[in-house]
């Protein structure tokens, strides 16, 4: 589970940077120091308010910078870039003109160019997602478009599902409003939203957006019980589907709540032994022994940062699918990892930290 927030890290407010890519590097570094694993940035924060399309029009047609195998930016922080509906969808409303393909393709290349993983856009029921030729043209290295949907807007959910079925360049991402439901119902809503989106997206990792309650307080307060219930639901979903979910808080006070939630998420990954929290599972720096269940083959690896990885030398990148599946898990856990010829089941036999 990766926890983060939407917005610019407060520790870097007002700090200028020569280029969007260098700004991205600073934001990623700030999130890593907070122990966060994902961040959503408004496009205006990276590219400025005026003429950013013209400034980067030539650059978006070039090959994208080298990325890790998982598509993550450096520093092991997922970065999503929030675009306007007109940037990714072309037409904003049902009465608007036909979608502009260049805008969608351009937005996807821009996001990938600066090291982002997804272009995100908040979709409402009035946004047009019905045109048969809406799917943006493909392109090597282009980022996908995440359609962020308020889970109470059924019309938007149905329209987004149709768009996702037409094109793999789209994916559905649910948004839940914290404080609108009791913890038990919030858990069920989270599991249902993640399940529906996983089915429509045809598997893979995903993100869950959490809108904090707005009140007269500064910053607004979210009940810890609600956050724990939400994270518990996400944790169960990850274990059942062998995928990873990013939880992104949005709204005033989102950075503070994300930092607190990241600590709660780490506690959820620790096994309980005899009524007490047991030792943490595999992590960066751990030496692990795993078994390919089907072949009965045992392997031993040290989990290291991507820049130090070498499978032949027994050093497994922390960004590899196998490492991501076993990190945080205790000895005895079984995980499924997607492979070109199907899914492989591994058993975590031993962890030495």
Secondary structure by P-SEA (a helix, b strand, c coil): cbbbbccccccccccccccaaaaaaaaaaaaaaaccccccccccccccccccccccccccccccccccccccccccbbbbbbbcccccccccccccccccaaaaaaaaaaaaaaccccccccccccccccccccccccccbbbbbbbccccccaaaaaaaaaaaaacccbbbbbbbbcccccaaaaaaaaaaaaaaaaaaaccccbbbbbbccccccccccccaaaaaaaaaaaaaaaaaccbbbbbbbbccaaaaaaaaaaaaaaaaaccccccccccccccccbbbbbbcccccbbbbbbbbccccccccccbbbcccaaaaaaccccccbbbbbbccccbbbbbbccccc
